[in-house]
Amino acid sequence: MKNFGLNIWGDDNFIIENDTININYASNPSLLEITNEIREKGYKGPLLLRFPHLIKKQISTLFNTFDKAKKTFDYHGNFQAVFPLKVNQFPNFVHALMDVSKEYSYGLEAGSKAELIIAMAQTPLGAPITVNGFKDKEMISLCFIAAKMGHNITITIEGLGELETIIEVDKEFNTDIKKPITPKIGVRIRLHSSGIGIWAKSGGYSSKFGLTSTELLEAYEMLKKHELLSHLWMIHFHIGSQMGDIAPLKKALREAGNIYAELKKRGADSLGAINIGGGLAVEYSQHSNNQERNYSLDEFANDVVYLMQEIAKSKKVAEPDIFTESGRYIAASHSVLIAPVLELFSQEYHEKGLRLKEVNPPLIQELYDLFNTIKRKNAREYLHDALDHMESLLTLFDLGYIDLEDRSNTELLVNLIIKKAIALLKNEGTDELKKLQDRIQEKYLVNFSAFQSLPDFWGLAQHFPIVPLDKLDEKPSNPASIWDITCDSDGEIGFDRELPLYLHDIDVSKEEYFIAFFLTGAYQEVLGMKHNLFTHPTEAVIKFDEKGNYVIDKLIEAQNLMDILDDLDYDTNLIDRSLKYKIEDSAHISKEEKNELLGKLYLFLSENSYLKTIQAQNENKKG
C-alpha cells in the first residue's frame, strides 16, 4: 500500500505531492495547510472539511454518464435524480448540494416530515421531490401543500392504507376547485429480486416496504375508481445501499420494467417513470484484493438504459424516464475527517526504557545478549528463543522469583527482539511473522470519537480510507491500530494483517501528526451518536476563488460542554448556579482562589469535549 490505496478509492480527487496529500483541484492545496490554518484560528480537536466541488463532480458525472448511455442506445426517456436526505441532512452539505446542482434540475428525496420541510424549502420549483417511507395524513397533506406551491412532487405509496389517505386528502384539498392540484403518485413495488450483503433485505418479498402484485392491482383499481389514475406517474424499487455487485440490479430491473409495461398496457397512460432507488456503491477499499464494487458507473448506466429499452420495445410501450436516488455516491467523497494523534502507546518499548541491574537473572541477561547479537542468519532461531524465555520469565514472576523491574525488562527486550526479527525477515512473509506483527502493532490514540464520526465502522464494520496528512515521502513502518478517545473498547480500528494499515513512527511531544479519514460524507454525520457526549466535530466548507486559491467558509465550531448538556434537556442555568454556589460556599479556599477557580471553570465550560493536543497545551503554557 505504497500510496495508501489512493489509486483505488481516490477517484483523482486527491494527489500526493512531495510529503503531503493535496486536493487535486485548482491550486492543489494540501490538507495539512488547510488544517493548520484552521487550528491557528483556535479550533482544536477533530475537523470535518467539506468540498462542494466534489459534490458537483459527482452530480455532473452521474448525469453525463447517463446522457452518454442514452445517446449510445438512442434512448428517448429522460434521466432525473434526487438526493435522499437521510444520507446527510446537515445544512452546510444541503446548501452546497443545491447550489452546485442548479443546472441539472437536481432534487431531494424526503422520508419524514422534517425532511419534507427541508425539501420544500430547498428544492427549486420544477426540480423533482420524491417522498418515500411511511406517511400519515399530516405528511401527505404537506405533499399537497408542496404541489400547490408549484413543486414537482411525487408521493410514493408504501401500502394501501397510504393510498386511502391520499384519496381522502385529495378530496379535502380539491373540493370546489376548478383546477385541482394533486401531487404525482408513485408506487413502490415489492420485488421478488433482492440485493446482496448487509442491505439485501431492502428487496425481496420480506422487505419492509412496497406493494405485492396483488396489492398493486388493488391500488390500480382504487386509483381508477377515484379518478386519480392520471396522477400515477412512477414505479419505484430499491434493492439496498452500497450495491457491490451489478447482477442483482439487472434482475430487479427486468422485474420492475415488466411491471411498468404491464401497468401501461392495462391503461395507466400517465405512468412514465421508473425510480431505481439508490444503491450505487462507493469504493472504500484501500487494498486491491478487497475491492467493494465489481462494476463501473458506465456499466451501471448502460445496463439500466439498455434493459429499460429492451423491455419497452418488447412490450411496445414508451420508454420510461429513469430516476435514481443515489445518495452515498453523491455525498461520500465530499468530506474528510481530520484528527490529531495524541499518543503512541507502545513507544515505551525502546532500549532507553530498560532498567538492567548490575547482576540480572540469567534468562534476562540472555535476552539482552540475543537483542545485541541478532542477525539475518540467526533471526528466526533467536526469535524463538526470546519467546520461550519470555514464557519462563513470566512464570518466574508469578511464582515470586523475579521482581517488577525484571518483568519490565523482559517485556521490553522481547518486544525489541520481535521488531528486529521482523525487520530482518521482512521478505519471508510467513504466517508466524504476520502473527508476531499483530503483537507489536502500534496503538495510535487519535482525538476523535468513532461512534460520533464513523458509526458505520462501529455498527457495520465498514472501513474508510485512512491516510496521514504528511510524511508521505517516507515509508510508514508501524502496523497501526487506531484508538479513539471514548472510554469504550469498541472505539478501536484494530490492525488487520489481511488489510494492513501502516503509519509513521513519530514523537507527538515534538510534532503533530494528523490522520485523515476519507469518504465520510454519507450517513456518518446523521448516524453519529453522542457517546460519552462527544459532539459533531468542528466543520468548515472549503471553496476556491477565481484564482484557484482556497477559501475557508462557514466555520462551525463543535458544541461546547453546556450546549451538549442543553441538548440532553439538562437545565444548564441550574447546573451553572450549582457549580458557582459550590465554589463560593467552599470554606477552605480564599476569595481570590474562588474567583480564579470560577474563571477557569467558565473557560473550560466554553470548550468542547475533545482533548487538547500536546502542542496546544504547550501553546497555552507559552501564552
C-alpha positions as CSV (number, residue, x, y, z in Angstrom):
1,M,0.0,0.0,0.0
2,K,2.6,2.5,-1.2
3,N,0.2,5.4,-1.6
4,F,-2.4,4.2,1.0
5,G,-4.6,2.9,-1.9
6,L,-5.2,6.3,-3.3
7,N,-5.4,4.9,-6.8
8,I,-8.2,2.6,-5.7
9,W,-10.5,4.8,-3.7
10,G,-9.4,8.3,-4.6
11,D,-11.1,8.9,-8.0
12,D,-8.5,11.5,-8.8
13,N,-9.9,13.8,-6.0
14,F,-6.6,13.9,-4.1
15,I,-3.0,13.6,-5.0
16,I,0.2,13.1,-3.1
17,E,2.8,15.8,-3.7
18,N,6.2,15.6,-2.0
19,D,5.3,14.5,1.5
20,T,1.6,15.7,1.8
21,I,-1.8,14.7,0.5
22,N,-3.3,17.5,-1.5
23,I,-6.7,18.4,-3.1
24,N,-6.5,17.7,-6.9
25,Y,-8.2,20.9,-7.8
26,A,-7.4,24.5,-8.6
27,S,-4.1,25.4,-6.7
28,N,-3.8,21.9,-5.3
29,P,-3.5,23.0,-1.6
30,S,-2.5,20.4,0.9
31,L,-4.9,19.2,3.6
32,L,-2.2,19.9,6.1
33,E,-2.0,23.5,5.1
34,I,-5.8,23.9,5.5
35,T,-5.8,22.1,8.8
36,N,-3.1,24.2,10.2
37,E,-4.8,27.4,9.2
38,I,-8.0,26.4,10.9
39,R,-6.1,25.4,14.0
40,E,-4.3,28.6,14.1
41,K,-7.6,30.3,14.5
42,G,-8.0,28.5,17.8
43,Y,-10.1,25.5,16.7
44,K,-8.8,22.3,18.3
45,G,-9.9,18.7,18.2
46,P,-11.2,16.9,15.0
47,L,-12.1,18.8,11.9
48,L,-14.6,17.9,9.2
49,L,-13.7,19.6,5.9
50,R,-16.4,19.8,3.2
51,F,-15.5,20.3,-0.5
52,P,-18.5,21.5,-2.6
53,H,-16.6,21.0,-5.9
54,L,-16.6,17.2,-5.2
55,I,-20.4,17.2,-4.8
56,K,-20.7,19.0,-8.2
57,K,-18.2,16.5,-9.7
58,Q,-20.3,13.5,-8.6
59,I,-23.6,15.0,-9.8
60,S,-22.2,16.1,-13.2
61,T,-20.5,12.6,-13.6
62,L,-23.8,10.9,-12.9
63,F,-25.8,13.0,-15.3
64,N,-23.2,12.9,-18.0
65,T,-22.8,9.2,-17.8
66,F,-26.5,8.6,-18.2
67,D,-26.7,11.1,-21.0
68,K,-23.9,9.2,-22.8
69,A,-25.7,5.9,-22.3
70,K,-28.9,7.4,-23.7
71,K,-27.1,8.6,-26.8
72,T,-25.4,5.2,-27.2
73,F,-28.7,3.3,-27.2
74,D,-30.8,6.2,-28.7
75,Y,-33.0,6.1,-25.6
76,H,-35.9,8.5,-25.6
77,G,-36.8,8.7,-21.9
78,N,-35.3,11.4,-19.6
79,F,-32.9,10.9,-16.8
80,Q,-33.6,12.6,-13.5
81,A,-32.2,12.3,-10.0
82,V,-32.9,13.3,-6.4
83,F,-30.7,13.2,-3.3
84,P,-32.1,11.2,-0.3
85,L,-31.8,13.5,2.7
86,K,-31.4,10.6,5.1
87,V,-27.8,10.3,3.8
88,N,-26.8,13.8,5.0
89,Q,-29.2,16.5,6.3
90,F,-26.6,18.9,7.6
91,P,-27.2,22.4,6.3
92,N,-23.6,23.1,5.1
93,F,-24.0,20.0,2.9
94,V,-27.5,20.6,1.7
95,H,-26.9,24.2,0.9
96,A,-23.8,23.3,-1.1
97,L,-25.6,20.5,-2.8
98,M,-28.4,22.7,-4.0
99,D,-26.0,25.5,-5.0
100,V,-23.8,23.3,-7.2
101,S,-26.6,21.3,-8.8
102,K,-28.8,24.1,-10.3
103,E,-28.0,23.3,-13.9
104,Y,-29.2,19.7,-13.6
105,S,-32.6,20.3,-12.0
106,Y,-31.5,18.1,-9.2
107,G,-34.0,17.5,-6.4
108,L,-34.4,16.0,-3.0
109,E,-36.0,12.8,-1.5
110,A,-37.7,13.0,1.9
111,G,-38.6,10.2,4.2
112,S,-40.0,12.1,7.1
113,K,-41.9,15.3,7.8
114,A,-38.8,17.2,8.9
115,E,-37.0,16.1,5.7
116,L,-40.0,17.1,3.6
117,I,-39.9,20.6,5.1
118,I,-36.2,20.8,4.1
119,A,-37.1,19.6,0.6
120,M,-39.9,22.0,0.2
121,A,-37.7,24.9,1.3
122,Q,-34.5,24.0,-0.6
123,T,-35.6,22.4,-3.8
124,P,-36.0,24.8,-6.8
125,L,-39.5,24.8,-8.3
126,G,-39.6,22.4,-11.1
127,A,-36.9,20.1,-9.8
128,P,-38.2,16.8,-8.6
129,I,-39.1,15.9,-5.0
130,T,-39.9,12.3,-4.1
131,V,-41.4,11.3,-0.8
132,N,-40.8,7.8,0.5
133,G,-41.3,5.9,3.7
134,F,-44.3,5.5,5.9
135,K,-46.7,8.5,5.9
136,D,-49.7,9.8,7.9
137,K,-52.4,12.2,6.9
138,E,-50.4,15.2,8.0
139,M,-47.3,14.2,5.9
140,I,-49.5,13.6,2.9
141,S,-51.2,16.9,3.4
142,L,-47.7,18.6,3.4
143,C,-47.2,16.9,0.0
144,F,-50.4,18.5,-1.3
145,I,-49.2,21.9,0.0
146,A,-45.9,21.4,-1.8
147,A,-47.8,20.7,-5.0
148,K,-49.9,23.8,-4.7
149,M,-46.6,25.8,-4.1
150,G,-45.6,24.6,-7.6
151,H,-43.3,21.8,-6.6
152,N,-42.8,18.8,-8.9
153,I,-43.5,16.3,-6.1
154,T,-44.2,12.6,-6.2
155,I,-45.7,10.7,-3.2
156,T,-44.6,7.1,-3.2
157,I,-47.2,4.7,-1.9
158,E,-45.8,2.2,0.6
159,G,-49.1,0.5,1.4
160,L,-52.8,0.5,0.5
161,G,-53.6,2.5,3.7
162,E,-51.5,5.4,2.4
163,L,-53.4,5.4,-0.9
164,E,-56.7,5.6,1.0
165,T,-55.3,8.6,2.9
166,I,-54.2,10.2,-0.4
167,I,-57.7,9.8,-1.7
168,E,-59.1,11.4,1.5
169,V,-56.7,14.3,1.5
170,D,-57.3,14.9,-2.3
171,K,-61.0,15.4,-1.6
172,E,-60.2,17.9,1.2
173,F,-57.8,19.9,-0.7
174,N,-59.5,20.0,-4.1
175,T,-63.2,20.3,-3.2
176,D,-65.0,23.0,-5.3
177,I,-61.7,23.9,-7.1
178,K,-62.0,24.3,-10.8
179,K,-58.3,23.3,-11.4
180,P,-57.4,20.7,-8.7
181,I,-53.8,20.3,-8.0
182,T,-52.7,16.8,-6.8
183,P,-49.1,15.6,-6.4
184,K,-47.8,12.9,-8.7
185,I,-48.2,9.4,-7.3
186,G,-45.6,6.7,-7.3
187,V,-45.9,3.1,-6.2
188,R,-43.1,1.2,-4.5
189,I,-43.2,-2.4,-5.6
190,R,-42.1,-5.4,-3.5
191,L,-39.8,-7.3,-5.9
192,H,-39.1,-10.9,-5.8
193,S,-35.5,-9.9,-6.6
194,S,-33.2,-8.9,-3.7
195,G,-29.8,-7.4,-3.2
196,I,-26.8,-8.9,-1.6
197,G,-24.8,-8.2,1.5
198,I,-25.7,-6.1,4.6
199,W,-28.7,-4.4,2.9
200,A,-30.1,-7.4,1.0
201,K,-33.3,-7.2,3.0
202,S,-34.2,-3.9,1.2
203,G,-35.5,-6.1,-1.6
204,G,-37.4,-9.3,-1.8
205,Y,-40.8,-10.4,-0.6
206,S,-39.8,-10.0,3.1
207,S,-38.7,-6.4,2.6
208,K,-40.1,-3.6,4.8
209,F,-41.5,-1.5,2.0
210,G,-43.6,-1.9,-1.1
211,L,-46.8,-3.5,-2.5
212,T,-47.1,-7.1,-3.6
213,S,-48.5,-7.8,-7.1
214,T,-52.0,-8.4,-5.6
215,E,-51.8,-5.1,-3.7
216,L,-50.5,-3.3,-6.8
217,L,-53.6,-4.5,-8.8
218,E,-55.8,-3.3,-6.0
219,A,-54.1,0.1,-5.9
220,Y,-54.6,0.4,-9.6
221,E,-58.3,-0.2,-9.2
222,M,-58.6,2.3,-6.4
223,L,-56.8,5.0,-8.4
224,K,-59.1,4.3,-11.3
225,K,-62.2,4.4,-9.2
226,H,-61.4,7.7,-7.6
227,E,-60.2,9.3,-10.8
228,L,-56.6,9.5,-9.8
229,L,-55.1,7.1,-12.3
230,S,-54.0,10.1,-14.4
231,H,-51.6,11.0,-11.4
232,L,-49.9,7.6,-11.3
233,W,-46.5,8.6,-12.6
234,M,-43.8,6.4,-11.2
235,I,-42.8,2.8,-10.3
236,H,-40.3,2.7,-7.6
237,F,-38.0,0.0,-6.2
238,H,-34.8,-0.3,-4.1
239,I,-32.6,-3.3,-3.5
240,G,-30.2,-1.9,-1.0
241,S,-27.4,0.5,-0.2
242,Q,-23.8,0.0,-1.3
243,M,-24.6,-2.5,-4.0
244,G,-21.3,-4.1,-4.7
245,D,-22.5,-6.5,-7.4
246,I,-24.3,-5.4,-10.5
247,A,-26.1,-8.7,-11.1
248,P,-29.0,-8.2,-8.6
249,L,-29.8,-4.8,-10.1
250,K,-30.1,-6.3,-13.6
251,K,-32.5,-8.9,-12.3
252,A,-34.5,-6.3,-10.4
253,L,-34.6,-4.0,-13.5
254,R,-36.2,-6.8,-15.6
255,E,-38.8,-7.4,-13.0
256,A,-39.6,-3.7,-12.4
257,G,-39.6,-3.0,-16.1
258,N,-42.1,-5.7,-16.9
259,I,-44.4,-4.4,-14.1
260,Y,-44.1,-0.9,-15.6
261,A,-45.0,-2.2,-19.0
262,E,-47.9,-4.3,-17.7
263,L,-49.5,-1.3,-16.0
264,K,-49.0,0.8,-19.1
265,K,-50.8,-1.8,-21.2
266,R,-53.5,-2.1,-18.6
267,G,-54.4,1.6,-19.0
268,A,-52.1,3.6,-16.8
269,D,-51.4,6.1,-19.6
270,S,-49.7,8.7,-17.4
271,L,-47.2,6.2,-15.9
272,G,-43.9,7.5,-17.3
273,A,-41.0,6.8,-14.9
274,I,-39.1,4.0,-13.1
275,N,-37.2,5.0,-10.0
276,I,-34.4,2.5,-9.4
277,G,-33.7,3.9,-5.9
278,G,-30.2,4.2,-4.5
279,G,-27.5,1.6,-4.1
280,L,-24.8,2.9,-6.4
281,A,-21.7,1.8,-4.5
282,V,-18.7,3.7,-3.4
283,E,-15.2,2.1,-3.4
284,Y,-14.0,2.4,0.2
285,S,-11.2,-0.2,0.0
286,Q,-7.5,0.7,0.2
287,H,-6.4,-2.7,-0.9
288,S,-6.7,-4.1,-4.5
289,N,-7.5,-7.6,-3.2
290,N,-10.6,-6.4,-1.3
291,Q,-12.5,-4.0,-3.6
292,E,-16.1,-3.5,-2.8
293,R,-17.6,-2.8,-6.3
294,N,-17.4,-5.0,-9.3
295,Y,-18.8,-2.5,-11.9
296,S,-18.1,0.9,-13.2
297,L,-20.6,3.8,-13.4
298,D,-20.6,3.4,-17.2
299,E,-21.7,-0.2,-16.8
300,F,-24.3,0.8,-14.3
301,A,-25.8,3.4,-16.6
302,N,-25.6,1.2,-19.7
303,D,-27.3,-1.7,-18.0
304,V,-30.2,0.5,-16.8
305,V,-30.8,2.2,-20.1
306,Y,-30.4,-1.0,-22.2
307,L,-32.7,-3.1,-20.1
308,M,-35.4,-0.5,-19.9
309,Q,-35.3,0.0,-23.6
310,E,-35.4,-3.7,-24.4
311,I,-38.5,-4.2,-22.2
312,A,-40.2,-1.2,-23.6
313,K,-39.6,-2.5,-27.1
314,S,-40.7,-6.0,-26.4
315,K,-43.9,-4.8,-24.7
316,K,-44.5,-2.0,-27.2
317,V,-44.7,0.8,-24.6
318,A,-43.0,4.2,-24.3
319,E,-39.5,4.2,-22.8
320,P,-39.8,5.4,-19.2
321,D,-37.9,8.3,-17.6
322,I,-35.2,6.9,-15.4
323,F,-34.9,8.2,-11.8
324,T,-32.1,7.5,-9.3
325,E,-31.9,8.3,-5.6
326,S,-28.2,7.6,-5.2
327,G,-27.1,9.4,-2.1
328,R,-23.9,7.6,-1.0
329,Y,-22.3,8.1,-4.4
330,I,-23.1,11.8,-4.4
331,A,-22.1,12.6,-0.8
332,A,-19.4,10.2,0.4
333,S,-16.4,11.8,-1.2
334,H,-17.2,15.4,-0.3
335,S,-16.0,15.4,3.3
336,V,-12.8,14.4,5.1
337,L,-12.5,13.9,8.8
338,I,-9.1,15.0,10.2
339,A,-7.9,14.4,13.7
340,P,-4.6,14.7,15.5
341,V,-2.7,11.8,17.1
342,L,-2.4,12.4,20.8
343,E,-0.2,9.5,21.8
344,L,1.6,6.3,20.6
345,F,1.0,3.7,23.3
346,S,3.9,1.4,22.5
347,Q,6.6,4.0,22.4
348,E,7.8,2.9,25.8
349,Y,9.3,-0.2,24.2
350,H,12.6,1.4,23.5
351,E,16.1,0.4,24.6
352,K,16.3,3.5,26.8
353,G,13.5,2.2,28.9
354,L,15.5,-0.8,30.1
355,R,16.2,-0.9,33.9
356,L,19.0,-3.5,33.8
357,K,20.8,-4.3,37.1
358,E,24.5,-5.0,37.7
359,V,23.5,-8.6,38.1
360,N,20.4,-9.8,36.2
361,P,18.6,-13.1,36.2
362,P,20.3,-15.4,33.7
363,L,17.4,-15.5,31.3
364,I,17.1,-11.7,31.2
365,Q,20.9,-11.5,30.5
366,E,20.5,-14.0,27.7
367,L,17.6,-11.9,26.2
368,Y,19.9,-8.9,26.3
369,D,22.6,-10.8,24.5
370,L,20.1,-12.1,21.9
371,F,19.0,-8.5,21.3
372,N,22.5,-7.2,20.8
373,T,23.7,-10.1,18.5
374,I,20.6,-10.9,16.4
375,K,21.4,-11.0,12.7
376,R,19.7,-12.1,9.5
377,K,21.1,-15.7,9.6
378,N,20.1,-16.3,13.2
379,A,16.9,-14.1,13.5
380,R,14.4,-16.9,13.4
381,E,16.3,-19.0,16.0
382,Y,16.8,-16.0,18.3
383,L,13.2,-15.0,17.9
384,H,12.0,-18.5,19.1
385,D,14.5,-18.4,22.0
386,A,13.2,-15.0,23.1
387,L,9.6,-16.1,23.1
388,D,10.5,-19.2,25.0
389,H,12.4,-17.2,27.6
390,M,9.5,-14.8,28.0
391,E,7.1,-17.6,29.0
392,S,9.6,-18.8,31.5
393,L,10.3,-15.4,33.0
394,L,6.6,-14.5,33.3
395,T,6.1,-17.8,35.2
396,L,9.0,-16.9,37.5
397,F,7.4,-13.6,38.2
398,D,4.1,-15.3,39.1
399,L,6.0,-17.5,41.5
400,G,7.8,-14.6,43.1
401,Y,11.3,-15.3,41.9
402,I,11.9,-12.2,39.9
403,D,10.7,-8.6,40.6
404,L,8.8,-5.9,38.7
405,E,12.0,-4.4,37.1
406,D,12.8,-7.9,35.8
407,R,9.4,-8.3,34.3
408,S,9.6,-4.8,32.7
409,N,13.0,-5.7,31.2
410,T,11.5,-9.0,29.9
411,E,8.7,-7.2,28.1
412,L,11.0,-4.6,26.6
413,L,13.6,-7.0,25.4
414,V,11.2,-9.4,23.8
415,N,9.4,-6.6,22.0
416,L,12.6,-5.2,20.7
417,I,13.8,-8.6,19.5
418,I,10.5,-9.2,17.7
419,K,10.8,-5.8,16.0
420,K,14.4,-6.6,14.9
421,A,13.5,-10.1,13.7
422,I,10.5,-8.8,11.7
423,A,12.7,-6.2,10.1
424,L,15.4,-8.8,9.3
425,L,13.0,-11.4,7.9
426,K,10.6,-9.0,6.3
427,N,10.9,-10.6,2.8
428,E,9.8,-14.0,4.1
429,G,6.2,-13.0,4.9
430,T,5.4,-16.2,6.8
431,D,2.2,-16.6,8.8
432,E,4.3,-16.8,12.0
433,L,5.8,-13.3,11.3
434,K,2.4,-11.9,10.5
435,K,1.0,-13.1,13.8
436,L,4.0,-11.6,15.6
437,Q,3.4,-8.4,13.8
438,D,0.0,-8.3,15.4
439,R,1.6,-8.4,18.8
440,I,3.8,-5.4,18.2
441,Q,1.3,-3.2,16.5
442,E,1.4,0.5,17.5
443,K,-1.6,1.9,19.2
444,Y,-2.3,5.5,17.9
445,L,-4.6,7.4,20.3
446,V,-6.5,9.8,17.9
447,N,-8.6,12.8,19.0
448,F,-12.0,11.8,17.7
449,S,-14.9,9.5,18.5
450,A,-15.6,6.6,16.2
451,F,-19.2,6.5,17.5
452,Q,-19.7,10.1,16.5
453,S,-17.8,10.3,13.3
454,L,-17.5,6.8,11.9
455,P,-20.6,5.0,13.2
456,D,-20.7,2.6,10.2
457,F,-17.3,1.3,11.3
458,W,-18.6,0.5,14.7
459,G,-22.0,-0.8,13.6
460,L,-21.3,-2.5,10.3
461,A,-17.5,-3.0,10.2
462,Q,-17.3,-0.6,7.2
463,H,-13.7,0.5,6.7
464,F,-12.9,4.0,5.5
465,P,-9.6,5.0,3.7
466,I,-7.1,6.3,6.3
467,V,-4.1,8.4,5.3
468,P,-1.7,10.6,7.3
469,L,-1.6,14.2,6.1
470,D,2.2,14.3,5.7
471,K,5.4,12.3,5.8
472,L,4.2,10.6,2.6
473,D,7.7,10.6,1.2
474,E,8.7,8.2,4.0
475,K,7.7,4.6,4.1
476,P,5.5,4.0,7.2
477,S,6.8,1.2,9.4
478,N,4.4,0.8,12.2
479,P,1.5,-1.8,12.0
480,A,-1.2,0.6,13.3
481,S,-4.3,0.2,15.5
482,I,-6.3,3.4,15.9
483,W,-7.9,4.1,19.3
484,D,-10.5,6.9,19.7
485,I,-10.8,8.9,23.0
486,T,-14.1,7.4,24.2
487,C,-14.0,5.1,27.2
488,D,-15.4,2.2,25.2
489,S,-13.3,-0.7,23.9
490,D,-15.3,-0.7,20.7
491,G,-13.8,2.6,19.8
492,E,-10.9,1.0,18.1
493,I,-9.9,0.4,14.4
494,G,-7.7,-2.7,15.0
495,F,-4.8,-3.8,12.9
496,D,-5.9,-6.3,10.3
497,R,-3.0,-8.3,8.8
498,E,-5.2,-9.2,5.8
499,L,-5.9,-5.5,5.2
500,P,-3.0,-3.8,7.0
501,L,-2.6,-0.2,7.8
502,Y,0.9,1.2,8.5
503,L,1.6,4.6,9.9
504,H,4.8,6.5,10.8
505,D,6.8,6.3,13.9
506,I,6.6,9.9,15.3
507,D,7.2,11.7,18.6
508,V,4.0,13.6,19.3
509,S,5.7,15.6,22.0
510,K,7.8,17.3,19.3
511,E,5.5,17.3,16.3
512,E,1.8,17.0,15.3
513,Y,0.7,14.0,13.2
514,F,-2.7,14.1,11.7
515,I,-4.8,11.2,10.4
516,A,-7.4,11.8,7.7
517,F,-10.5,9.6,7.2
518,F,-11.9,9.8,3.7
519,L,-15.3,9.2,2.1
520,T,-17.1,10.1,5.4
521,G,-19.8,12.3,3.8
522,A,-22.6,9.7,3.5
523,Y,-24.5,8.6,6.6
524,Q,-21.7,9.1,9.1
525,E,-22.8,12.5,10.3
526,V,-26.5,11.8,10.6
527,L,-26.0,8.5,12.3
528,G,-23.3,9.8,14.6
529,M,-24.1,9.4,18.3
530,K,-23.1,11.4,21.3
531,H,-21.5,8.5,23.0
532,N,-19.6,9.9,26.1
533,L,-21.1,13.3,24.9
534,F,-18.6,13.8,22.2
535,T,-20.4,16.0,19.7
536,H,-20.1,16.7,15.9
537,P,-16.6,18.0,15.2
538,T,-15.8,21.5,14.1
539,E,-16.6,21.8,10.4
540,A,-15.7,24.1,7.5
541,V,-16.6,24.4,3.9
542,I,-13.5,24.7,1.6
543,K,-14.2,26.7,-1.6
544,F,-12.0,28.1,-4.3
545,D,-11.9,31.6,-5.7
546,E,-11.4,32.7,-9.3
547,K,-7.6,32.5,-8.9
548,G,-7.8,28.9,-7.7
549,N,-6.9,29.8,-4.1
550,Y,-8.9,28.0,-1.3
551,V,-11.2,29.9,1.0
552,I,-12.3,28.6,4.4
553,D,-16.0,29.3,4.7
554,K,-18.9,28.6,7.1
555,L,-16.8,27.5,10.0
556,I,-19.0,25.9,12.7
557,E,-17.2,25.1,16.0
558,A,-18.0,21.9,17.8
559,Q,-20.6,22.4,20.6
560,N,-19.2,23.4,24.0
561,L,-19.9,21.4,27.1
562,M,-23.0,23.4,28.2
563,D,-24.6,23.2,24.8
564,I,-24.2,19.4,24.8
565,L,-25.9,19.2,28.2
566,D,-28.6,21.6,27.0
567,D,-29.3,19.2,24.0
568,L,-30.0,16.5,26.6
569,D,-32.6,18.7,28.3
570,Y,-30.5,19.5,31.3
571,D,-31.3,22.8,32.9
572,T,-27.9,24.4,32.2
573,N,-28.8,27.5,34.2
574,L,-29.4,25.3,37.2
575,I,-26.0,23.5,36.6
576,D,-24.3,26.9,36.2
577,R,-25.7,28.1,39.6
578,S,-25.0,24.8,41.3
579,L,-21.3,24.9,40.2
580,K,-21.0,28.5,41.2
581,Y,-22.5,28.1,44.6
582,K,-20.4,25.1,45.5
583,I,-17.3,27.0,44.7
584,E,-18.4,30.1,46.6
585,D,-19.5,28.1,49.6
586,S,-16.2,26.3,49.9
587,A,-14.8,27.4,53.3
588,H,-11.3,26.1,52.8
589,I,-10.3,28.4,50.0
590,S,-9.8,32.1,49.8
591,K,-11.9,34.6,47.9
592,E,-9.1,35.2,45.4
593,E,-8.8,31.5,44.8
594,K,-12.6,31.2,44.4
595,N,-12.5,33.9,41.7
596,E,-9.6,32.1,40.0
597,L,-11.5,28.8,40.1
598,L,-14.6,30.3,38.7
599,G,-12.7,31.9,35.8
600,K,-11.1,28.6,35.0
601,L,-14.4,26.7,35.2
602,Y,-16.2,29.1,32.8
603,L,-13.2,28.8,30.4
604,F,-13.5,25.1,30.4
605,L,-17.3,25.1,30.0
606,S,-16.8,27.2,26.8
607,E,-14.7,24.4,25.3
608,N,-15.8,21.2,23.6
609,S,-15.3,17.6,24.9
610,Y,-12.4,16.8,22.6
611,L,-8.9,16.7,24.1
612,K,-6.2,19.3,23.6
613,T,-3.1,18.1,21.8
614,I,0.3,18.3,23.4
615,Q,1.2,21.1,21.1
616,A,-2.0,23.0,22.1
617,Q,-1.1,22.5,25.8
618,N,2.4,23.8,25.2
619,E,1.0,26.9,23.3
620,N,-1.2,27.6,26.3
621,K,1.7,27.4,28.7
622,K,3.7,29.9,26.5
623,G,0.7,32.2,26.5
